Amino acid sequence: MNLDVMRRGVIRVVYEDAPEMLPDRQHALMEVIERELARGPVALVFTVFSARSVDKSVPAYWRGVTQRLAPQLCAMAIASESLAVRTAARGFSVVNTLSRNEVVVRAFESEAPAIDWAMDQVAKAAAPSDR
């Protein structure tokens, strides 16, 4: 796994293979997320290579994380050429929506639009509200 804080609030995570996505491999990422959350809203961009499936423990883990850290953790973008990975991401998005979780999740076929979208989500979350 490679981690990169692209700019304040946008964390890029590159998984080279499926085992890197497993919950017990997320400790370093969680430290970075917690550090960035102290500064403001955070969006995650996951770029997933070489994964042909997603272990069921992965969405369960991230569901717990998103419930705990929303709304400061405001968005998750999952970029992958793998249809299985994108389908899992879309399913995770539906579960979040139905459970009224405020973290927006979106799947992308490539990384560049995922990064652009994540940056927009952080900007929206950081903008003063008219409420």
C-alpha positions as CSV (number, residue, x, y, z in Angstrom):
1,M,0.0,0.0,0.0
2,N,1.2,3.5,-0.9
3,L,-0.2,6.5,0.9
4,D,0.0,10.1,-0.3
5,V,-1.6,13.2,1.2
6,M,-2.2,15.0,-2.1
7,R,-3.3,18.2,-0.5
8,R,-4.9,19.0,2.8
9,G,-7.8,16.7,3.1
10,V,-7.3,14.4,0.1
11,I,-5.6,11.1,0.9
12,R,-4.6,8.9,-2.0
13,V,-4.2,5.2,-1.3
14,V,-2.8,2.7,-3.8
15,Y,-3.5,-1.0,-3.3
16,E,-1.4,-3.2,-5.6
17,D,-3.3,-6.3,-4.7
18,A,-6.4,-7.6,-2.8
19,P,-4.6,-8.6,0.4
20,E,-3.5,-5.0,0.9
21,M,-7.2,-4.0,1.3
22,L,-7.8,-6.3,4.3
23,P,-8.7,-4.6,7.6
24,D,-5.6,-5.8,9.5
25,R,-3.4,-3.9,6.9
26,Q,-5.0,-0.5,7.5
27,H,-3.2,0.7,10.6
28,A,-0.9,3.2,8.9
29,L,-3.7,4.5,6.8
30,M,-5.9,5.0,9.8
31,E,-3.1,7.0,11.5
32,V,-2.9,9.3,8.5
33,I,-6.7,9.7,8.3
34,E,-6.9,10.6,12.0
35,R,-4.1,13.2,11.6
36,E,-5.7,14.8,8.6
37,L,-9.2,14.8,10.3
38,A,-7.8,17.0,13.0
39,R,-7.2,19.6,10.3
40,G,-10.5,19.4,8.5
41,P,-12.7,17.4,6.2
42,V,-11.1,14.3,4.5
43,A,-11.8,12.4,1.3
44,L,-10.1,9.1,0.4
45,V,-9.1,8.1,-3.1
46,F,-8.5,4.4,-3.3
47,T,-6.7,3.2,-6.5
48,V,-7.0,-0.6,-6.7
49,F,-4.8,-2.6,-9.1
50,S,-4.8,-6.3,-9.7
51,A,-7.7,-7.2,-7.4
52,R,-10.3,-9.5,-9.0
53,S,-12.5,-9.6,-5.9
54,V,-13.1,-7.8,-2.6
55,D,-13.1,-9.8,0.6
56,K,-16.4,-9.3,2.5
57,S,-14.4,-8.0,5.5
58,V,-13.3,-5.0,3.6
59,P,-16.7,-3.2,3.2
60,A,-17.7,-4.3,6.7
61,Y,-14.5,-2.6,8.0
62,W,-15.0,0.6,6.1
63,R,-18.7,0.7,7.1
64,G,-17.5,0.9,10.7
65,V,-14.9,3.5,9.9
66,T,-17.3,5.7,8.0
67,Q,-20.0,5.5,10.7
68,R,-17.4,6.5,13.3
69,L,-15.7,9.3,11.3
70,A,-18.6,10.9,9.3
71,P,-19.2,13.7,8.6
72,Q,-15.5,14.9,8.8
73,L,-14.6,11.9,6.6
74,C,-16.8,13.2,3.8
75,A,-16.1,11.0,0.7
76,M,-14.5,7.9,-0.6
77,A,-13.6,7.5,-4.3
78,I,-12.6,4.0,-5.5
79,A,-10.8,3.9,-8.8
80,S,-10.2,0.5,-10.5
81,E,-10.3,-1.1,-13.9
82,S,-11.8,-4.1,-12.1
83,L,-15.5,-4.5,-12.6
84,A,-15.6,-6.5,-9.4
85,V,-14.0,-3.7,-7.4
86,R,-16.2,-1.1,-8.8
87,T,-19.3,-3.2,-8.2
88,A,-18.3,-3.7,-4.6
89,A,-17.8,0.1,-4.3
90,R,-21.2,0.8,-5.7
91,G,-22.8,-1.7,-3.3
92,F,-21.0,0.0,-0.4
93,S,-22.3,3.3,-1.6
94,V,-25.9,2.0,-1.6
95,V,-25.5,0.6,1.9
96,N,-24.1,3.9,3.1
97,T,-27.0,5.8,1.5
98,L,-29.7,3.4,2.9
99,S,-28.2,3.7,6.4
100,R,-28.1,7.5,6.1
101,N,-24.3,7.6,6.5
102,E,-23.0,11.0,5.4
103,V,-19.9,9.7,3.6
104,V,-20.4,9.8,-0.1
105,V,-18.9,6.9,-2.0
106,R,-18.4,6.7,-5.8
107,A,-16.6,4.3,-8.1
108,F,-14.5,5.3,-11.1
109,E,-12.7,3.4,-13.8
110,S,-9.6,5.6,-13.5
111,E,-7.8,7.6,-10.9
112,A,-7.7,11.2,-12.4
113,P,-11.5,11.8,-12.2
114,A,-11.6,10.1,-8.8
115,I,-9.0,12.6,-7.5
116,D,-10.9,15.6,-9.0
117,W,-14.2,14.4,-7.5
118,A,-12.6,13.9,-4.1
119,M,-11.1,17.4,-4.1
120,D,-14.5,18.8,-4.9
121,Q,-16.0,16.9,-2.0
122,V,-13.5,18.2,0.4
123,A,-14.0,21.8,-0.9
124,K,-17.8,21.4,-0.4
125,A,-17.4,20.0,3.1
126,A,-15.0,22.8,4.1
127,A,-17.2,25.6,2.7
128,P,-19.3,27.6,5.1
129,S,-22.9,26.4,5.3
130,D,-25.8,28.6,4.6
131,R,-27.9,26.8,7.1
